[in-house]
């Protein structure tokens, strides 16, 4: 049975439902929107409601300027292949992004994507040897067969003129390029997916902050919260709950009291970028160019100079520069991080902190960096960059996952993790990159874990929507 849906951008009112919903989605970002869109196609008679705490969708990490807009396909992300002889993770990411493209195409969603060649650029003998080895290993695969490699300054200049303007010709440079890359406006994509949900009868409630989760003896979840504009309380009941609340996902999963979340923690990272809209600069660069991270930097901090197209306007951005806050969302609270600390995860948090002292030093260095030092990082990519053309922007907040390995030890994860519990009646997504780019693959995994008993119903429809790879 479908539910009446409210305006997807302005709804604030809600009331207690006597009925039991089939699905509640918490969070109005790309993950909840993707799962809702998939469920709307493969289990079309299920009742679905989405709750977002902000007054608009995609206001956190899915927002266009809260991420780098890279369609992560393994084409340029060197952190997925630190060993040039081991391409497994890169192949996995490429396959997952291809599935994303097929899913978005099946829904008729193409507007938020713009062609942007994906490049790598490195300097110095050691990094050049690494990049050449990576290219040689990847180019034999059909997914990467069109990747080009060069150490010729003039070829790099043709590919990305800004990289070579003002550069010492004696400096050794190597680059790879793949024309099949994408720049993605994940905020606009979220809106398209949510419209698909709403057209199928889902209810979209913005301005509704979920504050508590509990499960009764029958296995039914009660989802409680408040309407932020009025303070009015609400509660709904549901057979299944998905927590796609970004940095708040851990806190809500902890409130659900599922045993599978015991020991998990998060470490927040923020990011700042430099942006320019100056036409004489923007028009001479059409690529996403990634480099090697600084010593001690986390894998997600690969420096990159990116073309961006948002709402039809083109810009360039460079970064990221790490920032730190105890908020777990950009629009969160300073108390967020402390609210996730439990006796079960405190020893693990302390252990992971000691294991990652180089990362701590890197973060301190980033926080203490002057504007001049930060701009010098851009000039390593674009030597002739003029400070007058660039201004800082604050991106979204990321809650990097700390996964327990024992009662006293854990690992800082630089990826995404799906946690399910209570006989598959609840699932949550934790972590960050590659995140949005592989949302369909992640949500299909949720479908398999949590709707296995209905597989005979949804699997044929999913195969028709996204034909399996041959």
Buried (B, 14 or more C-beta within 10 A) or exposed (E): EBBEBBEBEEBBEBEEBEEEBBBBBBBBBBBBBBBBBBBBBBBEEBBBBBBBBBBBBBBBBBBBBBBBBBBBBBBBBBBBBEEBEEBEBBBBBBBBBBBBBBBBEBBEBEEBBBEBBBBBBBBEEEBBEBBBBBBEBBBEBEBBEEBBBBEEBEBBBEBBEBBBEEBEEEEEBBBBBBBBBBBBBBBBBBBBBBBBBBEBBBBBBBBBBBBEBEBEEEEBBBBBBBBBEEEBEBBBBBBBBBBBBBBBBBBBBBBBEBEBBEBBBBBBBBBBBBBBBEEEBBEEBBBBBBBBBBEBBBBBBBBBBBBBBBEEEBBBBBBBBBBBBEBBBBEBEEEBBEBBEBEBBEBBBBBBBEEBEEBEEBBEBBEEBEEEEBBEBBBBBBBEBEEEBBEEBEBBBBBBBBBBEEEEBBBBBBBBEBBBBBEBBBBBBBBBBBBBBBBBBBBBBBBBEBBEEEEEEBBEBBEEBBEEEE
